[in-house]
Amino acid sequence: MPPTNPPFDPKDHLLPPAQRSPIGPVVGIVIILALLIFGALYFWGGHLKARDNPENNLPLIQGDASTTIQY
C-alpha cells in the first residue's frame, strides 16, 4: 500500500501577517514638507533682496526717436 499524504491545510504554510509600521510614510511627509518650506523661504528671501536693493535692477534707457525709420 502506498503511503498517504496528510490532508493539506493552507493555513499551516502561510507566514504571519507583517507588522505595518506607520513611521515610513510619516518620515516621507516630513521630508517633503521640509523641502517645500526651504524652497519657499529661499525664493521669498530672493524676492525681498531684489525689492530692497533697487541698484540690481537694470535702468530704463529711452530710445532715440530721431533714428526711427519713416516710410
C-alpha positions in Angstrom: 0.0 0.0 0.0 1.5 3.4 -1.0 2.0 6.0 1.7 -0.8 8.6 2.0 -0.2 12.2 2.4 -1.7 14.0 5.3 -4.6 16.4 4.4 -3.2 19.8 3.2 -4.1 22.8 5.3 -3.1 26.1 3.7 -3.1 27.9 7.0 -0.1 25.8 8.1 2.1 27.2 5.3 1.3 30.9 5.4 3.6 33.4 7.1 2.1 35.5 9.8 0.9 39.0 8.8 3.7 41.5 8.7 3.7 44.2 11.3 2.9 47.5 9.5 4.8 50.4 10.8 3.4 53.9 10.1 6.9 55.6 10.5 7.9 55.3 6.8 5.1 57.5 5.4 5.4 60.0 8.2 9.1 60.4 7.6 8.4 60.9 3.8 5.8 63.5 4.5 8.2 65.4 6.9 11.0 65.4 4.3 8.7 66.7 1.6 7.3 69.4 3.8 10.8 70.4 4.9 11.9 70.7 1.3 8.8 72.8 0.3 9.4 75.1 3.3 13.1 75.5 2.5 12.3 76.3 -1.2 9.6 78.8 -0.2 12.0 80.6 2.2 14.8 80.6 -0.4 12.6 82.2 -3.1 11.0 84.6 -0.6 14.4 85.8 0.6 15.5 86.4 -3.1 12.3 88.4 -3.7 12.9 90.5 -0.6 16.6 91.1 -1.5 15.6 92.2 -5.0 12.9 94.5 -3.7 15.1 96.1 -1.0 18.2 96.6 -3.3 17.0 98.6 -6.3 20.5 99.1 -7.7 20.4 95.5 -9.0 17.6 96.4 -11.4 18.5 97.5 -14.9 18.0 101.1 -15.6 15.4 102.2 -18.2 17.2 103.5 -21.3 15.0 105.6 -23.5 15.3 105.0 -27.2 16.4 107.8 -29.5 13.4 109.0 -31.5 15.5 110.7 -34.2 16.9 107.4 -35.5 13.5 105.8 -36.3 12.8 104.8 -39.9 10.0 106.6 -41.5 8.2 105.1 -44.5 
